[in-house]
């Protein structure tokens, strides 16, 4: 079948225009769809951009607030640092002033010590004179002995220049259960001769003389200050010089052993203090025992008193029980009298009616 425009009922141009219109409408619809999609995407981007801007604004506000806090903190730290530096400088100045003052005081102490040293140096000859004099040397030893005794023992635990039953006077007497005598005189002349010996032979002779003098002194102490039944079985020979004590133990051990055999113990200031501390502990223990015995006696007396009190309480309890019995009988009698009185009242009332 062939197409004949003359026999076609519709105008071909209209058909062409319609087709063209449809194409245009399709193109327009497509363009509008793309435009709508782009507008939607643009709207999404604008929304995201607005959110981002809001977040950025919040972040900027936080940054601004953080900067404000940081600035405040820095200013506070700077102020604290300024105060600390001021206080530190003030403290350093005060410390420096105190150090200078302490240094000045120490210099004054050093000057005073130097003056004392000079004074002591000037008194060395006087001390040598004292030690060379036997009586003065004895007084010097007694003073040192008294100081040691006073430091280590209570005042009632010793006496100075005590007289024994044989008429001898001991430099110090320590009051133990058996009193202990202490001698403060020492043979210094023989020791000084030993120190001043120029050679070995002279030193040997001086050491022999020192041993002889010490033996004689030990024997005298044993005979004078060890009295059976009155004093302890031993006595102390006090040497107020550590040098003499060291020389005696180093070069004359036989003399030390002889002193032990004679029950005369040689002591120096150091060893005497240790001995006195031991004696003080013993004295304290003795006194505690005496006090404990007194307490036990008082407890026994208290127990006897308590026993007597118990007997008296028992007797009092018997009396109380007897009184309670009498009171019970009296109460019974009173009840009987009361009941009889009530009956009499009733009888009288009945008669009156």
C-alpha positions, 0 to 999 in steps of 0.5 A: 500500500502506497502513501499518498499525501493527497488521500491522507485525512490529516495534514502532514505538516500538522503531524510533523508539528505534533511530532516536533512538539512531542520531541520538544516536550520530551526534551523540555521534560528531560531538561526539567528533570535534570534541572530538578536533580541539579536543584536538589543536589544544589539544595543538599549542598547548600544545606551541608554548607549551612551546617558546615558554616554553623559548625565553623561558627561554633568552632570559631566560638570555641576557639575564641573562648579557648583563646580567652581562657588561654590568655587568662591562664597565661596572665594568671601564670605570669602574675603568679610567676611575678609574685613567686619571683618577688617572694623568691628574691625577698626570701633570698635577700632574707636568707642572705642577710641571715647567712651574713648574720650567722657568719658574723656570729660564728666569727664572733664565736671563733674570736671568743674561742681563740681568746679562750685558747690563748687563756688556756695556753697561759694556764698550762703552766699553772695546770702543770704546777697543780699536777706536780704538787701531790696535794693539788693533784689529789684535789684535781682528781677529786674534782673530776671524780665528783663530776663523774659521780654527779653525772652518773649517780643520784646524790644519795648514791655516793658520799665524798671524803667518807670516813671508814671504821679504821679512821681512813678517809676515802675520796668517794664511797659509792653506797651499794649493798656493800659500799665501794671505795674510790681513790682519786690519787695517782702516782703521776711523778713516775709516769712523767719520768717515763715520758721524759726519759731520753733513751731506752735505758732511762725509759726502762728504769722509769717504767720499772719505777712506775710499776713499783709506785703503782704496786705500792698504791694498789697495796695501800688501797687494798689495805685501807679501803677494803674492810670485810663486813663493812665495804665491798670486796673490791675498790677502785683506783681512779686515774684522771688521765686516759694516757696514764691508763693506756700506758698502764695497760699497754706496757704494764699488764702484770701490774693490772693483773696484780690489781685484779688479784688484790681486788683493786680495779684501775679505771679511767674517766671513760671506764669509770663512767661505764662502771658507774652506769652499770652500778646505777642499774644495779642500784636501781634494781636493788631499790626496785626489789626493796620497794617490791618487798614493801609492796608485798608487805602492804599487800599482805596487810591489806589481805589481812584487813580484807579478811577481817572486814569479811568476818565483820561483814558476815557478822553484820549480815547475821545481825541484819537477818535477825533484825529482818526476822524481828521486823517480820514478827513485828509486822505480823503482830501489827497486822493482827492488831489491825484486823482485831481493831477492824472487827471491833469497829464492825462490832460497835457499828452493829450495836449502834444500829 
